[in-house]
Amino acid sequence: MFTVNAYAAPSATGELVPTTIERRAVGPHDVLIEIKYAGICHSDIHTVRGDWGPQSYPLAPGHEIAGIVTEVGSAVTRHAIGDRVGVGCMVNSCGECANCQAGEEQYCLAGNTGTYGAVDRDGTITQGGYSAHVVVTENFVVRIPEGLGLDVAAPLLCAGITTYSPLRHWGAGPGKKVAVVGLGGLGHMAVKIAHAMGAEVTVLSQSLKKQEDGLRLGADHYYATSDENTFTDLAGSFDLIINTVSAFIDINAFLQLLRLDGALVNVGAPAEPLPVQVFSLILGRRSFAGSAIGGIRETQEMLDFCAEHGIGAEIDVIPASKINEAYERVLASDVRYRFVIDAATI
């Protein structure tokens, strides 16, 4: 074991503070990464504040990690010292179940090991990317292509793959009409990726205050959901709706915007239930689905796609001392569109 600097939450109600955490020694299949940047995801806030269940504290969050390999284990074959790499929302899985064997480790039947707040293979609680270094088994480390800055790549490890995966799975592409609900950390990536896939993209946001941004990022259309006419004018319009909002919305109203056989996919994760009237699904053979992140293979595919199309996150790089301020701004939707921590300041 060795000690590294980190920022961690001491409790569900306390602000994150500078501290130290322990990392395991580099094993035969492990990679030691010097973290350069770590994105701040809304999930970090939900988790450390106990919105999704009780946690073990102190807890260092962060699952949008970009850095440089500084040491590899004796049996590592996938990575080498000096490689530009990333770590996303999980750091292990059983590797044996049908889902893992299919490259869908995020749906591991035994439960994947989250990058923070999960029980690791040695019985300790995993600690995330708000830290100077991390040790991860090589199979859960992905390559960040040259030409893609580590700072703009960090949020791709969650926000990027969380939106890429359902867009790819439900066939976003030429001839498809895709709507994105919410233009935040997830939403702005969904717009960029869906546009690059060739879909016709519409943003559905509470107001028009980000309209100029949405169109600049690749949206073809932009509507305010606070305007009741939006739901009348757009009824039956979309093949696919990606809901990125981690708060309550009227799912039934949005389902009416789908074409025959359309799907509304939730990637935002509000703490409260989202009630659905069954006739909203029956009348139109519509689907209401959910999607988590992607597997390691698909995450690498996403990074390669983003590099090919020049896609990075829209970021605001901050020192670690501004983490708590950034949390409040995320909760107030006052970020365009992802805070990224400069790990050199931790």
C-alpha positions as CSV (number, residue, x, y, z in Angstrom):
1,M,0.0,0.0,0.0
2,F,1.1,3.6,-0.5
3,T,-0.5,7.0,0.3
4,V,-1.6,9.6,-2.2
5,N,-3.1,13.1,-1.9
6,A,-6.9,13.3,-2.5
7,Y,-10.0,15.3,-1.9
8,A,-12.7,13.4,0.0
9,A,-16.1,13.9,1.6
10,P,-15.9,13.2,5.3
11,S,-19.7,12.6,5.6
12,A,-22.9,13.0,3.6
13,T,-23.2,16.6,4.7
14,G,-19.6,17.8,4.9
15,E,-17.7,19.6,2.2
16,L,-14.9,17.8,0.4
17,V,-11.5,18.4,2.1
18,P,-7.9,17.7,1.2
19,T,-6.7,14.4,2.7
20,T,-4.7,11.3,1.9
21,I,-5.9,7.9,0.8
22,E,-4.3,4.6,0.4
23,R,-3.7,2.8,-2.9
24,R,-2.8,-0.9,-3.2
25,A,0.6,-1.8,-4.5
26,V,0.9,-2.5,-8.2
27,G,0.1,-6.1,-8.8
28,P,1.0,-8.3,-11.8
29,H,-2.0,-7.1,-13.9
30,D,-2.2,-3.6,-12.5
31,V,-1.5,-0.2,-14.0
32,L,-0.4,2.9,-11.9
33,I,-1.8,6.1,-13.4
34,E,-0.7,9.6,-12.5
35,I,-4.0,11.4,-12.8
36,K,-3.9,14.6,-14.8
37,Y,-7.6,15.5,-14.9
38,A,-10.8,14.4,-13.3
39,G,-14.2,15.4,-14.3
40,I,-17.0,16.3,-11.9
41,C,-20.1,14.3,-12.6
42,H,-23.5,14.9,-11.1
43,S,-23.3,11.3,-10.0
44,D,-20.4,12.3,-7.7
45,I,-22.7,14.7,-5.9
46,H,-25.5,12.2,-5.6
47,T,-23.2,9.6,-4.2
48,V,-21.2,11.5,-1.7
49,R,-24.4,13.1,-0.4
50,G,-26.1,9.7,0.1
51,D,-28.9,10.3,-2.4
52,W,-28.4,6.8,-3.8
53,G,-27.9,5.0,-0.5
54,P,-25.5,5.1,2.5
55,Q,-21.8,5.4,1.8
56,S,-18.6,4.6,3.7
57,Y,-16.6,7.8,4.5
58,P,-14.3,9.4,3.9
59,L,-15.0,9.0,0.2
60,A,-13.0,10.4,-2.7
61,P,-15.3,10.5,-5.7
62,G,-14.5,10.8,-9.4
63,H,-14.9,8.4,-12.3
64,E,-13.9,10.6,-15.3
65,I,-10.2,10.1,-15.0
66,A,-7.5,10.9,-17.6
67,G,-3.8,10.5,-17.0
68,I,-0.4,8.9,-17.8
69,V,0.8,5.4,-17.0
70,T,3.8,5.6,-14.7
71,E,4.2,1.9,-13.7
72,V,2.9,-1.4,-15.0
73,G,2.7,-4.9,-13.4
74,S,4.9,-7.7,-14.5
75,A,2.1,-9.4,-16.5
76,V,0.6,-6.3,-18.1
77,T,0.3,-6.4,-21.9
78,R,-2.2,-3.8,-22.8
79,H,-0.5,-0.7,-21.6
80,A,3.0,0.7,-21.2
81,I,4.7,3.5,-19.2
82,G,4.0,6.8,-20.8
83,D,0.7,5.8,-22.3
84,R,-2.2,8.3,-22.3
85,V,-5.1,6.5,-20.6
86,G,-8.5,6.9,-19.0
87,V,-10.6,5.2,-16.3
88,G,-14.3,5.4,-16.2
89,C,-17.1,4.3,-13.9
90,M,-15.9,0.8,-13.1
91,V,-12.6,-0.8,-12.2
92,N,-13.5,-4.5,-12.2
93,S,-16.1,-7.1,-12.8
94,C,-16.4,-10.9,-12.4
95,G,-15.2,-11.4,-16.0
96,E,-17.0,-14.7,-16.2
97,C,-20.8,-14.1,-16.5
98,A,-22.6,-14.0,-19.9
99,N,-22.7,-10.2,-19.8
100,C,-19.0,-9.8,-19.1
101,Q,-18.1,-12.4,-21.7
102,A,-20.2,-10.3,-24.2
103,G,-18.1,-7.2,-23.4
104,E,-20.9,-5.7,-21.3
105,E,-19.1,-5.5,-18.0
106,Q,-21.3,-2.6,-16.9
107,Y,-24.1,-5.1,-16.6
108,C,-22.0,-7.8,-14.8
109,L,-24.4,-10.2,-13.2
110,A,-22.3,-10.2,-10.0
111,G,-22.2,-6.4,-10.1
112,N,-19.3,-4.5,-11.4
113,T,-16.9,-2.8,-9.1
114,G,-17.5,1.0,-9.1
115,T,-14.5,3.3,-9.3
116,Y,-15.4,4.7,-5.9
117,G,-17.7,3.7,-3.1
118,A,-17.6,0.0,-4.0
119,V,-16.1,-3.0,-2.3
120,D,-12.9,-3.8,-4.1
121,R,-11.4,-7.3,-4.6
122,D,-9.3,-6.9,-1.4
123,G,-12.3,-5.9,0.7
124,T,-11.4,-2.2,0.8
125,I,-13.7,0.6,-0.4
126,T,-12.6,2.0,-3.8
127,Q,-11.6,5.6,-4.0
128,G,-12.0,7.7,-7.1
129,G,-10.2,10.2,-9.3
130,Y,-10.2,13.2,-7.1
131,S,-6.6,12.1,-6.3
132,A,-3.1,12.2,-7.5
133,H,-2.7,8.5,-8.5
134,V,-4.9,5.5,-9.0
135,V,-4.1,1.8,-9.4
136,V,-6.4,-0.1,-11.8
137,T,-6.3,-3.6,-13.3
138,E,-5.2,-3.3,-17.0
139,N,-8.4,-4.6,-18.5
140,F,-10.4,-1.6,-17.1
141,V,-8.0,1.0,-18.4
142,V,-8.6,2.5,-21.9
143,R,-6.3,4.3,-24.4
144,I,-6.9,8.0,-25.0
145,P,-6.0,8.6,-28.7
146,E,-3.4,11.2,-29.7
147,G,-5.0,14.5,-30.7
148,L,-7.6,14.3,-28.0
149,G,-6.5,16.5,-25.0
150,L,-6.5,14.8,-21.7
151,D,-8.6,17.6,-20.2
152,V,-11.4,17.4,-22.7
153,A,-11.2,13.6,-22.8
154,A,-11.7,13.1,-19.0
155,P,-15.5,13.7,-19.1
156,L,-15.8,11.3,-22.0
157,L,-15.2,8.5,-19.6
158,C,-18.7,9.0,-18.1
159,A,-20.6,11.7,-20.0
160,G,-19.3,10.5,-23.3
161,I,-19.9,6.8,-23.0
162,T,-23.2,7.2,-21.2
163,T,-24.6,9.0,-24.2
164,Y,-22.7,7.2,-26.9
165,S,-23.9,3.8,-25.8
166,P,-27.7,4.3,-26.2
167,L,-27.2,6.4,-29.3
168,R,-25.3,3.5,-30.9
169,H,-27.6,0.8,-29.5
170,W,-30.8,2.4,-30.7
171,G,-29.3,3.2,-34.1
172,A,-28.9,7.0,-34.2
173,G,-27.7,7.9,-37.6
174,P,-28.7,9.3,-41.0
175,G,-32.4,9.5,-41.5
176,K,-33.1,9.3,-37.7
177,K,-34.6,12.1,-35.6
178,V,-33.1,12.2,-32.2
179,A,-34.1,14.5,-29.3
180,V,-31.9,15.2,-26.3
181,V,-33.7,16.3,-23.1
182,G,-31.5,18.7,-21.2
183,L,-28.3,20.5,-22.3
184,G,-25.9,19.8,-19.4
185,G,-22.9,17.6,-18.9
186,L,-24.6,14.6,-20.5
187,G,-26.8,16.5,-22.9
188,H,-24.1,18.5,-24.6
189,M,-22.2,15.3,-25.3
190,A,-25.3,13.6,-26.6
191,V,-25.8,16.5,-29.1
192,K,-22.2,16.3,-30.3
193,I,-22.2,12.6,-30.7
194,A,-25.6,12.2,-32.3
195,H,-24.7,15.0,-34.8
196,A,-21.5,13.2,-35.6
197,M,-23.4,10.0,-36.2
198,G,-25.5,11.8,-38.8
199,A,-28.8,12.1,-37.0
200,E,-31.1,15.1,-37.1
201,V,-30.8,16.4,-33.5
202,T,-33.3,18.4,-31.5
203,V,-32.6,19.8,-28.0
204,L,-35.6,19.9,-25.6
205,S,-34.6,22.2,-22.7
206,Q,-36.6,23.9,-20.0
207,S,-35.9,27.3,-21.6
208,L,-34.2,28.8,-24.6
209,K,-31.3,30.3,-22.6
210,K,-28.8,27.8,-24.0
211,Q,-30.2,27.8,-27.6
212,E,-27.2,29.4,-29.1
213,D,-24.9,26.9,-27.5
214,G,-27.1,24.0,-28.6
215,L,-27.0,25.0,-32.2
216,R,-23.3,25.6,-32.1
217,L,-22.7,22.1,-30.6
218,G,-24.6,20.4,-33.5
219,A,-28.3,20.6,-32.8
220,D,-30.5,21.3,-35.8
221,H,-33.5,22.5,-33.6
222,Y,-34.0,23.7,-30.1
223,Y,-37.3,24.0,-28.2
224,A,-38.3,25.1,-24.7
225,T,-40.3,22.4,-22.8
226,S,-41.8,25.2,-20.6
227,D,-43.8,26.2,-23.7
228,E,-46.8,23.9,-23.9
229,N,-47.0,24.3,-27.6
230,T,-43.7,22.3,-27.9
231,F,-45.5,19.1,-27.0
232,T,-48.3,19.8,-29.4
233,D,-46.1,20.8,-32.3
234,L,-43.6,18.0,-31.9
235,A,-46.0,15.1,-31.2
236,G,-45.0,11.9,-33.0
237,S,-41.7,13.4,-34.2
238,F,-38.8,11.4,-32.9
239,D,-37.3,8.0,-33.4
240,L,-35.2,8.3,-30.2
241,I,-35.3,10.5,-27.2
242,I,-32.3,10.6,-24.8
243,N,-33.3,11.9,-21.4
244,T,-30.2,13.3,-19.6
245,V,-32.0,15.0,-16.8
246,S,-31.3,13.8,-13.2
247,A,-34.6,15.3,-11.9
248,F,-38.3,14.6,-12.3
249,I,-39.9,15.2,-15.7
250,D,-43.3,14.2,-17.0
251,I,-42.3,11.0,-18.9
252,N,-45.8,10.6,-20.4
253,A,-45.6,14.0,-22.0
254,F,-42.3,13.1,-23.6
255,L,-43.4,9.7,-24.7
256,Q,-46.1,11.4,-26.9
257,L,-43.2,12.9,-28.9
258,L,-42.1,9.5,-30.2
259,R,-43.0,8.1,-33.6
260,L,-44.3,4.5,-34.0
261,D,-41.7,2.1,-32.4
262,G,-39.8,5.0,-30.9
263,A,-37.8,4.8,-27.7
264,L,-37.3,7.1,-24.8
265,V,-34.1,6.2,-23.0
266,N,-33.2,7.4,-19.6
267,V,-29.5,8.1,-18.8
268,G,-30.2,10.7,-16.1
269,A,-30.8,9.1,-12.7
270,P,-33.2,11.0,-10.5
271,A,-33.6,9.8,-6.9
272,E,-37.4,9.8,-7.2
273,P,-39.6,7.4,-9.4
274,L,-40.8,8.5,-12.8
275,P,-44.4,7.2,-13.2
276,V,-45.4,5.9,-16.6
277,Q,-49.0,5.5,-17.9
278,V,-49.1,2.2,-19.8
279,F,-51.2,3.7,-22.6
280,S,-48.3,6.1,-23.3
281,L,-46.5,3.0,-24.4
282,I,-49.3,0.9,-25.9
283,L,-50.5,3.6,-28.2
284,G,-47.6,3.8,-30.6
285,R,-45.7,0.6,-29.6
286,R,-43.3,2.9,-27.8
287,S,-40.5,1.8,-25.5
288,F,-39.3,3.4,-22.2
289,A,-35.8,2.2,-21.5
290,G,-32.7,2.9,-19.5
291,S,-29.0,2.7,-20.3
292,A,-26.0,2.7,-18.1
293,I,-22.5,3.4,-19.3
294,G,-20.8,1.1,-21.9
295,G,-18.4,-1.8,-21.6
296,I,-14.7,-1.4,-21.9
297,R,-14.7,-2.3,-25.6
298,E,-17.4,0.2,-26.4
299,T,-15.7,2.8,-24.3
300,Q,-12.6,2.5,-26.4
301,E,-14.7,2.6,-29.5
302,M,-16.3,5.8,-28.2
303,L,-12.9,7.4,-27.6
304,D,-11.7,6.5,-31.0
305,F,-14.9,7.9,-32.6
306,C,-14.6,11.1,-30.7
307,A,-10.9,11.5,-31.7
308,E,-11.9,10.8,-35.3
309,H,-14.6,13.5,-35.3
310,G,-12.7,16.0,-33.1
311,I,-15.2,15.7,-30.2
312,G,-14.2,16.6,-26.7
313,A,-16.3,17.9,-23.8
314,E,-16.9,21.6,-23.2
315,I,-15.0,22.1,-20.0
316,D,-14.1,24.6,-17.3
317,V,-10.8,23.5,-15.7
318,I,-10.6,24.3,-12.0
319,P,-8.2,23.8,-9.1
320,A,-9.1,21.3,-6.5
321,S,-9.7,24.1,-4.0
322,K,-12.8,25.0,-6.0
323,I,-14.5,21.6,-5.9
324,N,-17.1,22.5,-3.3
325,E,-18.0,25.7,-5.2
326,A,-18.2,23.6,-8.4
327,Y,-20.7,21.2,-6.7
328,E,-23.0,24.1,-5.8
329,R,-22.8,25.4,-9.4
330,V,-23.6,22.0,-10.8
331,L,-26.7,21.8,-8.7
332,A,-27.7,25.3,-9.9
333,S,-27.0,24.2,-13.5
334,D,-24.4,26.9,-13.6
335,V,-21.7,25.1,-15.7
336,R,-21.1,25.0,-19.4
337,Y,-20.7,22.1,-19.5
338,R,-18.3,20.1,-17.3
339,F,-16.0,21.1,-14.5
340,V,-12.7,19.3,-14.7
341,I,-10.2,19.2,-11.8
342,D,-6.6,19.9,-12.5
343,A,-5.1,17.0,-10.5
344,A,-1.8,18.8,-10.2
345,T,-3.6,21.0,-7.6
346,I,-4.7,18.2,-5.4
